[in-house]
Amino acid sequence: MHILLSSFSMITGLPEIFGYFFVFVFGAVVGSFLNVLIHRVPREESIVFPNSACPNCKQSIKPYDNIPLLSWLILSGKCRSCKNPISPRYPAVELLTALLFVLVFWQIGFNPFLPVGLIFAAAMIALIFIDAENMILPNVITYPLLVFALLVRLIFPLFLSASYFSDLKVSPLNQMEDYPIWLVSLFGAVLGGLVGGGSLWLVGEIWKRLRGVEAMGLGDVKMMFAVGALLGWRLTLLTIFIGAFTGAVVGMLVISRQKEKDFQAQIPFGIFLGIGSIVALLFGEQMVSWYIETFLPG
Ligand SMILES: [Zn+2]
């Protein structure tokens, strides 16, 4: 364990704290890009052109006013030309991404799976904030995330290591010894995808037949297919459990604060599934082991 944790300093010769600092700064920069995605993807605008501009005075933002976290502080949260307030969402997403990247680095360590964890976390932040604002989980994020998950599932066992996928060590995948490991890994991806996307789709279909209302968006189904493909069936079940539990708690709070009770209140479920998937990525293995040791001993 100690060897794993100190690998950044072993490889680079720098103290471990530098690793955390680099990852934090990198996270803030990525968060700044995620702000562009969160703003433009739902509006179907290009994410590379034009440069960012103030939504109020349309003045384009100078590079020195576009430094993650710092610019917002230096400008006291106001546009340099028109003094209109800049949404605190911008520094919030940058800080959140930076802190989440530090957590991913802490949990995964300095190894080939680190970029996978960082990309997954970044995609989830984009999806969570887009769902919160627009109640959609756009295909332009969920489809590439699914392709990415399948590629990782194929490439890691072939060229790097399959040890990052915990579902390969448990049933049913650990019984497929006769097959090449990359095929078992891909099978695990499909199984995880079906557990994630398939189960949500089924719940949505049953609800639709019973109540005649659309309960589950297809965006959630696609997102959970991608999550399941990467994390495997166990961590995907954990994701759905965390998502459903936190979603239900928040949903009840929302309904209890309504003056006129509307139990059909629309809650963007993608937010909670996104949070659940990040928790599952970071702490899922520990949580699943704890659950098995506590409730299913022997
Ligand atoms: Zn302005």
Boltz pocket constraint, residues with backbone or C-beta under 6 A from the ligand:
constraints:
  - pocket:
      binder: B
      contacts: [[A, 54], [A, 55], [A, 56], [A, 57], [A, 58], [A, 59], [A, 79], [A, 80], [A, 81], [A, 82], [A, 83], [A, 84]]
      max_distance: 6.0
